[in-house]
Amino acid sequence: MKKRILYLILMLPLVMQGQVLRLDECRQMARQSNKQSEINREQVEAAKDLKRAAVANFFPKVSANGGYIWNEKNMSLLPSTLDTRLGTITAGQGVEWTNQQIASLLPTVSQQVGGLVAQGYEDLRNRLTLDIEHVVVGHVGVTQPIFVGGKVVNMYKIAKAGEHIAEMKAENDDADLMLKVDEAYWRVVSVQQKQHLAQQYYDLIKKVKDDVSALREEGLATAADELKVNMKLSEAEQKLGQAEDGLQLSRMALNQVCGLDLDYDIHVDSTGLYELLLIDDSAHYDIENAVAQRKEVQILEESERIAKSTVMLTASTLMPNIVANAGYLVSNPNLQDGFKNNFRGQFTAGVAVNIPIAHADDIYKVKAAKHEAKIVDLKLQQAKELLTLQTTQSRQKVSDAQRKLVRAQSACQHAQENLRLAEEAWKEGMLSSTELLGAQTAWMNAESDKLDAAIELRMAQSTLHKHIGAEI
């Protein structure tokens, strides 16, 4: 964000001063200001973090747990009153003998014995009463998956493919953005040149109008001749106005894609507009290789890997799972010495095994995942066919545009020579105003056709370079 703000601060004064911008400068400004580019960068970072999380699943997980419980009452292993064959024993309250004869013959002995029995029972009950009013438990454990049916491995593969998809999507969106910048840039160049051409055409017609007006004063031209010239002049004024309006709108469109204010008076460099860039038939333009390098194809290939890993991940639910764990458990009251009110602990270790036996739903889920993988594979094959056709068409459009530009340049040369001869004949009085206007119109049309052919070639080249993944 800081780099972007700094770049815009440095570039805006140049734009505000009417600095002529090159195509690469407009591209850089678009990259710095485009929100989707920022979103893509964040998505790439998120995908990288997900891959790191998947890698972490290969390593043990360490966790600590603790808890506290308050109980209203303690837990006793003996009841407060115990029924026996001799009588009922109540802790601390004596014994109720069932044999009334013994109780009547030996009242003193029975009371003493009963008291001792009750006291002893009370002591025993107290010893077997667990102090659990306040319970504190803590545990630190380590868990390590040994074999989980390939879940960890396939989750890593899916995360890795997701990272590649995020990166390639960012690159593909950047290429789309660059193509959008190219379209806006060359549209400004086109309208800018057409405005200049319209101004030249207007000046030519204006000069003819002045000449015809002078000739009419001398009686060498008619009112009809002057009317024809005035109509052509009005037509030239209309074209000039349309070009000026179109230039304003095209500049606004370029400003928008570059992240500039719509009212900035942006100017573009049209140097080299009419240069021919011939197609290289080397391996760099090999159709099959170009299609293989297309981001759309690579994204589908990564999606195919994800689909295959998803099949394996789904199938892992039908396979045994083995997990090892170890830890240290501490509690108060402790579990090792009669629930005494102090902290004691112990180490634990073990292995857990889970073997699925009857999981019909998971079987059908695996079958569904296989169908999904097949769908992705079919989409990949379909995309390769369509992109092969698209790339071939792009190359053909460049070739057609080059031939069209060559023809337009030749026609423009003929039109210029014809206009030159017409102007000389007009000066010598050997040509009518109608014929001169016709030569000027033919020159105007030839120049416009040459400009359209040049812009068409530039756009065709930009599209081709995007399709083959090459820099312009």
Rosetta blueprint (number, residue, H / E / L):
1 M L
2 K H
3 K H
4 R H
5 I H
6 L H
7 Y H
8 L H
9 I H
10 L H
11 M H
12 L H
13 P H
14 L H
15 V H
16 M H
17 Q L
18 G L
19 Q L
20 V E
21 L E
22 R L
23 L H
24 D H
25 E H
26 C H
27 R H
28 Q H
29 M H
30 A H
31 R H
32 Q H
33 S H
34 N L
35 K H
36 Q H
37 S H
38 E H
39 I H
40 N H
41 R H
42 E H
43 Q H
44 V H
45 E H
46 A H
47 A H
48 K H
49 D H
50 L H
51 K H
52 R H
53 A H
54 A H
55 V H
56 A H
57 N L
58 F L
59 F L
60 P L
61 K E
62 V E
63 S E
64 A E
65 N E
66 G E
67 G E
68 Y E
69 I E
70 W E
71 N L
72 E L
73 K L
74 N L
75 M E
76 S E
77 L L
78 L L
79 P L
80 S L
81 T E
82 L E
83 D E
84 T L
85 R L
86 L L
87 G E
88 T E
89 I E
90 T E
91 A L
92 G L
93 Q L
94 G L
95 V E
96 E E
97 W E
98 T L
99 N L
100 Q H
101 Q H
102 I H
103 A H
104 S H
105 L H
106 L L
107 P H
108 T H
109 V H
110 S H
111 Q H
112 Q H
113 V H
114 G H
115 G H
116 L H
117 V H
118 A H
119 Q H
120 G H
121 Y H
122 E H
123 D H
124 L H
125 R H
126 N H
127 R H
128 L L
129 T E
130 L E
131 D L
132 I L
133 E L
134 H E
135 V E
136 V E
137 V E
138 G E
139 H E
140 V E
141 G E
142 V E
143 T E
144 Q E
145 P E
146 I E
147 F E
148 V L
149 G L
150 G L
151 K H
152 V H
153 V H
154 N H
155 M H
156 Y H
157 K H
158 I H
159 A H
160 K H
161 A H
162 G H
163 E H
164 H H
165 I H
166 A H
167 E H
168 M H
169 K H
170 A H
171 E H
172 N H
173 D H
174 D H
175 A H
176 D H
177 L H
178 M H
179 L H
180 K H
181 V H
182 D H
183 E H
184 A H
185 Y H
186 W H
187 R H
188 V H
189 V H
190 S H
191 V H
192 Q H
193 Q H
194 K H
195 Q H
196 H H
197 L H
198 A H
199 Q H
200 Q H
201 Y H
202 Y H
203 D H
204 L H
205 I H
206 K H
207 K H
208 V H
209 K H
210 D H
211 D H
212 V H
213 S H
214 A H
215 L H
216 R H
217 E H
218 E L
219 G L
220 L L
221 A L
222 T L
223 A H
224 A H
225 D H
226 E H
227 L H
228 K H
229 V H
230 N H
231 M H
232 K H
233 L H
234 S H
235 E H
236 A H
237 E H
238 Q H
239 K H
240 L H
241 G H
242 Q H
243 A H
244 E H
245 D H
246 G H
247 L H
248 Q H
249 L H
250 S H
251 R H
252 M H
253 A H
254 L H
255 N H
256 Q H
257 V H
258 C H
259 G L
260 L L
261 D L
262 L L
263 D L
264 Y L
265 D L
266 I L
267 H E
268 V E
269 D L
270 S L
271 T L
272 G L
273 L L
274 Y L
275 E L
276 L L
277 L L
278 L L
279 I L
280 D L
281 D L
282 S L
283 A H
284 H H
285 Y H
286 D L
287 I H
288 E H
289 N H
290 A H
291 V H
292 A H
293 Q L
294 R L
295 K H
296 E H
297 V H
298 Q H
299 I H
300 L H
301 E H
302 E H
303 S H
304 E H
305 R H
306 I H
307 A H
308 K H
309 S H
310 T H
311 V H
312 M H
313 L H
314 T H
315 A H
316 S H
317 T H
318 L H
319 M L
320 P L
321 N E
322 I E
323 V E
324 A E
325 N E
326 A E
327 G E
328 Y E
329 L E
330 V E
331 S E
332 N E
333 P L
334 N L
335 L L
336 Q L
337 D L
338 G L
339 F L
340 K L
341 N L
342 N L
343 F L
344 R E
345 G E
346 Q E
347 F E
348 T E
349 A E
350 G E
351 V E
352 A E
353 V E
354 N E
355 I L
356 P L
357 I L
358 A L
359 H L
360 A H
361 D H
362 D H
363 I H
364 Y H
365 K H
366 V H
367 K H
368 A H
369 A H
370 K H
371 H H
372 E H
373 A H
374 K H
375 I H
376 V H
377 D H
378 L H
379 K H
380 L H
381 Q H
382 Q H
383 A H
384 K H
385 E H
386 L H
387 L H
388 T H
389 L H
390 Q H
391 T H
392 T H
393 Q H
394 S H
395 R H
396 Q H
397 K H
398 V H
399 S H
400 D H
401 A H
402 Q H
403 R H
404 K H
405 L H
406 V H
407 R H
408 A H
409 Q H
410 S H
411 A H
412 C H
413 Q H
414 H H
415 A H
416 Q H
417 E H
418 N H
419 L H
420 R H
421 L H
422 A H
423 E H
424 E H
425 A H
426 W H
427 K H
428 E L
429 G L
430 M L
431 L L
432 S L
433 S H
434 T H
435 E H
436 L H
437 L H
438 G H
439 A H
440 Q H
441 T H
442 A H
443 W H
444 M H
445 N H
446 A H
447 E H
448 S H
449 D H
450 K H
451 L H
452 D H
453 A H
454 A H
455 I H
456 E H
457 L H
458 R H
459 M H
460 A H
461 Q H
462 S H
463 T H
464 L H
465 H H
466 K H
467 H H
468 I H
469 G L
470 A L
471 E L
472 I L
